Amino acid sequence: MANRLKPLSYEAQRAQQAVAALTQARRTDWRKWAPSRQIDYLFSLTGEPRHCYNLLGEETPLAKLYEGCVYGQNGAERQRRQQVLLALAAKRTELLQRPEVSAAVAALTHYYPLRRRELADWQPRSRNVYRQLESLVRHLFDEYGDVPGWLLNSWTAGRLQDGGVNIAELTLHLGSGHALRRFQGLPVPLTKKLEHHLRLAPAGCTFLEALRYAQLAARDALAWFGAVLESRMGREIGPDDAFWLTVVDFFVAAPMVDPRHFGPVCDWIHEKRSVGIGDEPAQPGFSLKGRSMVSVLAQTEQWHRQLAQVRRYAPGPVIPLTTTWTPMPVPNFTNNSKKNPVLITQLLTYGALLEEGRELHHCVASYLSSCRQGRCAIFGLTQAGLRAVTLEVAAGGVIVQARGKHNRPMDASERLWVQRWATDARLTISKHV
């Protein structure tokens, strides 16, 4: 009897509270509530997002909205954002029910004080949630109707930080009628000509792709768009971007050059400038000035052969074949066929990269540093036990490169298996692969 009257310890009280919360969570099926009641419930919660997952689930739209609209905000800001979401809940829209657009909806509530029009005056004209989001962004922030389609595409794709650019702030800047080249957050300076072409980039582009489109259009070199995006220029905008544009000019000026050489030559130049080839030190100031296309292609091919024959591609001790790195959390693939087995497997040692490059006659071994630093992962596709295609997956889960023997592109059969793997592994295939 005395034990039952003894006060509970602090730890026991916390345990009881946790059990009670879990029990209540099981009883609370918020998915059946009206949108406005869901919003009120959302803003009644407090604490770290991970503590609210028991109530909301980890990948639900309400959990995403809690992270973006509620957590870390003071009382006045929470109330302001709640009113915006309640106004949106009153509309016939699925924007609050789709987790893939929750980050964009949170950004809308954040920048709502800078709107050009009132949310009350907006009505969705499509049942497609992505078109609804585009329409709402234009209504709230695009006063003159000239925000480019590729910028809206970043909203619908959830890329609110794209190529180092704050997409929401760029939208507000353009929606207010300001010149694109005057935006302070651009990674490279723009001329009037570049701004003109950047605005005309295809609607499906990322910011980086739209920038490359503009840079090539200004050179009357859009035929090289796919080759440039498949190269390292399609993956980042670095401080030496102006130099890489001289490489583009070098190729554009050369007659009868197969665009498939562009990416391998860029890899060779990168190695020469940042690492060094053979016993040579790195040459940060290396350029193509005074060189011929024939000599550049010959030196690139020679480097490829060296990579396949030796274990050394930088000064210092021999790199062990067993050198490995932390794998990217992407599952391998098998079609479970005994007659024509297809495997897609992550390559996780330097020896595996060398063997892949030796068999398919390309320079995948040069990706050792990128793999070790977690910037990308390399996968090999085999059919009936024979190496067929090497795949590069960027850190964001995008398949950015696929090359067969001698850098050939994938055939239709190989593309089909890669698409199946991408679906299973929740990867995205770059439109330029």
C-alpha positions in Angstrom: 0.0 0.0 0.0 2.8 2.4 0.9 4.5 1.8 -2.5 1.3 2.8 -4.4 1.2 6.1 -2.5 4.9 6.8 -3.2 5.4 9.7 -5.7 6.6 8.7 -9.1 10.1 9.6 -10.1 10.7 12.2 -12.9 11.7 9.4 -15.3 8.6 7.4 -14.5 6.4 10.5 -15.0 8.0 11.2 -18.4 7.4 7.5 -19.4 3.7 7.7 -18.4 3.4 10.9 -20.4 5.0 9.3 -23.5 2.6 6.3 -23.2 -0.3 8.7 -22.9 0.8 10.7 -25.9 1.2 7.6 -28.0 -2.2 6.3 -26.9 -3.8 9.6 -27.9 -2.0 9.6 -31.2 -3.4 6.2 -32.1 -6.9 7.6 -31.3 -6.3 10.8 -33.2 -6.8 10.2 -36.9 -6.3 13.7 -38.2 -6.5 12.6 -41.8 -10.2 12.4 -41.5 -10.6 16.0 -40.3 -11.4 19.0 -42.4 -8.4 21.0 -43.6 -9.0 23.9 -41.3 -9.2 21.6 -38.2 -5.9 20.0 -39.3 -4.2 23.4 -39.5 -5.5 24.3 -36.0 -4.3 21.0 -34.6 -0.9 21.5 -36.4 -0.3 24.9 -34.6 -1.3 23.5 -31.2 1.8 21.2 -31.3 5.1 22.1 -29.8 8.6 20.6 -29.5 11.2 19.1 -31.8 9.9 17.8 -35.2 11.0 14.3 -34.3 8.8 14.3 -31.2 5.8 15.2 -33.3 6.3 12.3 -35.8 4.5 10.0 -33.3 1.4 12.2 -33.8 1.8 13.2 -37.5 3.9 10.5 -39.1 7.4 11.3 -40.6 6.6 11.9 -44.3 3.1 13.2 -44.1 2.1 16.7 -45.3 1.3 17.9 -41.8 4.7 16.8 -40.5 6.4 18.7 -43.4 4.3 21.8 -42.7 5.2 21.6 -39.0 8.9 21.7 -39.9 8.4 24.5 -42.3 5.7 26.7 -40.7 5.6 26.0 -37.0 8.8 24.8 -35.5 11.2 27.5 -34.4 8.8 30.4 -35.0 7.7 32.9 -32.3 4.1 33.3 -31.2 3.2 36.2 -33.6 4.9 34.6 -36.6 3.1 31.3 -35.9 -0.2 33.1 -35.8 0.5 34.9 -39.0 1.4 31.7 -40.8 -1.6 29.9 -39.4 -3.9 32.5 -40.9 -2.3 32.1 -44.3 -2.7 28.3 -44.2 -6.3 28.6 -43.0 -7.0 30.9 -45.9 -5.5 28.4 -48.3 -7.5 25.6 -46.6 -10.7 27.4 -47.5 -9.8 27.0 -51.2 -10.6 23.9 -53.2 -7.0 22.7 -53.5 -4.9 19.7 -52.6 -1.8 21.8 -51.8 -2.1 21.1 -48.1 -2.5 17.4 -48.6 0.6 16.6 -50.7 4.0 16.3 -48.9 6.0 16.8 -52.1 4.9 20.5 -52.2 4.8 21.2 -48.5 8.2 22.9 -48.6 6.9 25.3 -51.3 3.8 26.0 -49.3 5.9 26.8 -46.3 7.9 29.2 -48.4 4.7 30.8 -49.6 3.7 31.5 -45.9 7.2 32.9 -45.2 7.2 35.4 -48.0 3.4 36.1 -47.9 3.9 39.6 -46.4 5.7 40.6 -49.7 2.8 39.5 -51.9 1.5 41.5 -54.9 -2.1 40.2 -54.6 -4.3 38.8 -51.9 -4.8 35.0 -51.5 -8.5 35.6 -51.1 -8.7 36.6 -54.8 -7.1 33.4 -56.0 -9.0 30.4 -57.3 -7.5 27.2 -58.6 -8.4 26.5 -62.2 -6.9 23.0 -62.4 -7.1 19.8 -60.4 -3.4 19.2 -61.0 -1.6 20.2 -57.7 1.6 21.3 -59.5 -0.4 23.6 -61.8 -2.2 24.9 -58.8 1.1 25.7 -57.1 2.4 27.5 -60.3 -0.9 29.5 -60.5 -0.7 30.5 -56.8 3.0 31.6 -57.0 2.2 33.7 -60.1 -0.9 35.2 -58.4 0.9 36.1 -55.2 4.3 37.2 -56.4 4.3 37.8 -60.2 2.8 41.2 -60.7 3.6 41.5 -64.4 3.4 37.9 -65.6 7.0 37.5 -66.8 8.5 35.2 -64.2 10.1 32.4 -66.4 8.6 29.0 -66.5 11.8 27.3 -65.4 11.7 29.4 -62.2 8.2 28.1 -61.4 9.4 24.6 -62.2 11.9 24.9 -59.3 8.9 25.6 -57.0 7.0 22.5 -58.2 10.1 20.3 -58.1 10.9 21.4 -54.5 14.2 23.0 -55.4 13.9 26.2 -53.4 17.7 26.4 -53.3 18.8 25.7 -56.9 22.3 26.1 -58.2 23.2 28.3 -55.2 20.2 30.6 -55.9 17.3 31.3 -53.5 14.4 30.6 -55.8 11.7 32.3 -53.8 13.7 35.5 -53.5 14.5 35.5 -57.2 10.8 35.0 -57.9 9.9 38.1 -55.8 12.7 40.1 -57.4 11.4 39.3 -61.0 7.8 39.5 -60.0 8.3 43.1 -58.8 9.6 44.0 -62.3 13.3 44.2 -61.5 16.0 43.1 -64.0 17.2 39.5 -63.6 20.9 40.6 -63.9 20.4 43.0 -60.9 19.6 40.1 -58.5 22.2 40.0 -55.8 22.2 36.2 -55.3 23.4 35.1 -58.7 26.5 32.8 -58.8 27.9 34.5 -62.0 27.4 38.0 -63.4 24.9 38.4 -66.3 25.0 40.7 -69.3 21.8 42.0 -70.9 22.2 39.4 -73.7 22.6 36.6 -71.2 19.6 37.8 -69.2 17.5 37.8 -72.4 18.4 34.2 -73.2 18.1 33.1 -69.6 14.5 34.2 -69.6 13.8 32.2 -72.7 15.2 28.9 -71.4 12.8 25.9 -71.5 10.3 25.6 -68.7 11.6 22.2 -67.5 15.1 23.5 -66.7 16.8 23.8 -63.4 18.6 27.1 -62.7 21.9 25.6 -63.7 20.4 24.2 -66.9 18.8 27.5 -67.8 22.1 29.3 -67.2 23.9 26.9 -69.5 21.1 27.3 -72.1 21.6 31.1 -72.0 25.4 30.9 -72.2 25.2 28.6 -75.2 22.4 30.6 -76.9 24.5 33.7 -76.6 27.2 31.8 -78.5 24.8 30.4 -81.1 25.9 27.0 -79.9 22.7 25.4 -78.6 23.6 22.2 -80.5 26.1 21.6 -77.7 23.4 21.9 -74.9 23.1 18.1 -74.3 26.9 17.5 -74.3 27.6 20.4 -71.9 24.9 19.2 -69.5 26.3 15.7 -69.5 29.7 17.0 -68.6 30.9 18.4 -65.2 29.5 21.8 -66.4 26.1 20.3 -66.0 26.6 19.5 -62.3 28.0 22.7 -60.8 28.8 26.4 -61.2 32.4 26.9 -59.9 34.5 30.0 -59.4 36.3 29.1 -62.6 33.1 29.1 -64.7 34.5 31.6 -67.2 37.4 29.2 -67.9 35.0 26.3 -68.7 33.2 28.5 -71.2 36.5 28.9 -73.1 36.5 25.1 -73.4 33.0 25.4 -74.9 34.3 28.0 -77.3 37.2 25.7 -78.2 34.8 22.9 -79.2 32.4 25.1 -81.0 35.1 26.6 -83.2 36.5 23.2 -84.2 34.9 21.6 -87.3 33.5 18.0 -87.3 34.0 17.2 -83.7 31.8 14.5 -82.1 30.1 16.1 -79.1 30.7 12.9 -77.1 34.3 13.9 -76.7 33.3 17.1 -74.7 32.8 15.4 -71.3 35.9 13.2 -71.4 38.0 16.2 -72.4 36.6 18.2 -69.5 37.5 15.3 -67.1 41.1 15.4 -68.5 41.3 19.2 -68.1 39.9 19.0 -64.5 42.5 16.3 -63.6 45.3 18.4 -65.1 44.3 21.6 -63.4 43.3 20.3 -59.9 45.3 17.0 -59.4 48.0 16.6 -61.9 48.6 13.7 -64.4 51.3 11.2 -63.9 54.3 12.8 -62.2 53.2 16.3 -63.1 52.0 18.6 -60.4 48.5 20.3 -60.7 48.4 23.2 -63.1 45.6 25.5 -62.0 46.4 28.0 -64.8 46.2 25.3 -67.6 44.3 26.5 -70.6 43.6 25.4 -74.2 45.2 28.5 -75.7 47.4 27.6 -78.6 46.4 24.0 -78.6 44.8 22.1 -81.5 41.7 19.8 -81.2 43.7 16.9 -82.6 46.4 17.2 -79.8 43.8 17.7 -77.1 41.8 14.6 -78.1 45.1 12.6 -78.4 46.2 13.6 -74.9 42.8 12.8 -73.5 42.8 9.4 -75.1 46.3 8.7 -73.8 45.2 9.7 -70.3 42.3 7.2 -70.5 44.7 4.4 -71.5 47.0 5.3 -68.6 44.2 5.1 -66.2 43.4 1.6 -67.4 47.0 0.4 -67.1 48.4 1.9 -63.9 47.3 2.5 -60.4 48.8 5.9 -60.0 47.2 9.1 -61.3 48.5 11.6 -58.8 51.9 12.2 -57.1 52.4 10.2 -54.0 52.3 6.5 -53.1 50.5 3.9 -55.2 46.8 3.9 -54.4 45.8 0.4 -53.1 43.3 -1.5 -55.2 41.4 -2.1 -51.9 40.8 1.6 -51.3 37.1 2.0 -50.4 34.6 4.6 -49.2 31.2 5.0 -47.6 28.6 3.8 -50.0 25.7 6.0 -51.2 22.5 4.7 -49.6 21.0 3.6 -52.9 20.0 -0.1 -53.4 21.5 -2.3 -56.1 19.2 -3.8 -58.7 18.5 -7.3 -60.2 15.9 -8.5 -62.6 15.9 -12.0 -61.0 16.2 -13.6 -64.4 18.3 -16.8 -64.8 18.1 -16.6 -68.6 19.3 -13.0 -69.0 20.3 -11.6 -65.6 20.7 -7.9 -65.3 22.5 -6.4 -62.4 23.2 -2.8 -61.4 25.8 -2.7 -58.6 27.5 0.1 -56.8 31.3 0.0 -57.3 33.0 0.6 -53.9 36.7 0.0 -54.4 39.4 1.7 -56.5 40.1 -1.7 -58.1 36.5 -2.0 -59.2 36.7 1.5 -60.8 39.9 0.6 -62.6 38.4 -2.7 -63.9 35.2 -1.0 -65.0 37.2 1.6 -67.0 39.6 -1.0 -68.4 36.7 -3.1 -69.7 34.6 -0.3 -71.1 37.5 2.0 -72.2 36.6 5.1 -70.4 37.9 7.2 -67.5 35.7 6.3 -64.6 38.7 5.7 -62.4 39.2 9.4 -62.3 36.1 9.6 -60.1 38.0 8.1 -57.1 38.2 11.4 -55.3 34.6 12.3 -55.9 33.4 8.9 -54.6 35.6 9.2 -51.5 34.2 12.6 -50.7 30.6 11.5 -51.2 29.9 13.8 -54.2 28.8 10.9 -56.3 28.5 7.2 -56.6 29.4 4.9 -59.5 27.3 1.9 -60.5 27.9 -0.7 -63.1 25.2 -2.4 -65.2 25.9 -5.9 -66.4 23.9 -8.1 -68.7 24.4 -11.9 -68.7 27.6 -11.3 -66.8 29.1 -8.8 -69.3 29.8 -5.1 -68.4 27.5 -2.9 -70.4 27.0 0.6 -68.9 28.6 2.7 -66.2 26.3 5.1 -64.3 27.1 8.2 -62.2 24.6 9.1 -59.4 25.1 12.6 -58.0 24.7 13.2 -54.2 21.1 14.5 -54.7 19.9 11.2 -56.1 20.1 12.1 -59.8 21.5 9.8 -62.5 23.7 12.4 -64.3 25.7 10.2 -66.6 25.5 6.8 -68.3 28.2 5.6 -70.6 28.9 2.3 -72.3 32.1 1.1 -74.1 34.1 3.9 -75.6 31.7 6.4 -74.0 28.7 5.3 -76.2 25.2 6.3 -74.9 22.8 3.7 -73.5 20.7 1.7 -76.0 17.0 1.2 -75.6 17.2 -2.1 -73.6 19.7 -0.7 -71.2 17.7 2.5 -70.7 14.7 0.3 -69.8 16.5 -1.4 -67.0 18.0 1.8 -65.7 14.5 3.4 -65.6 13.2 0.4 -63.6 16.1 0.7 -61.2 15.5 4.4 -60.8 11.9 3.9 -60.0 12.6 1.2 -57.4 15.5 3.2 -55.8 13.6 6.6 -56.0 16.2 8.1 -58.2 15.7 10.8 -60.9 17.2 10.4 -64.4 18.5 13.6 -65.8 16.7 14.5 -69.0 20.1 14.7 -70.7 21.2 11.2 -70.0 
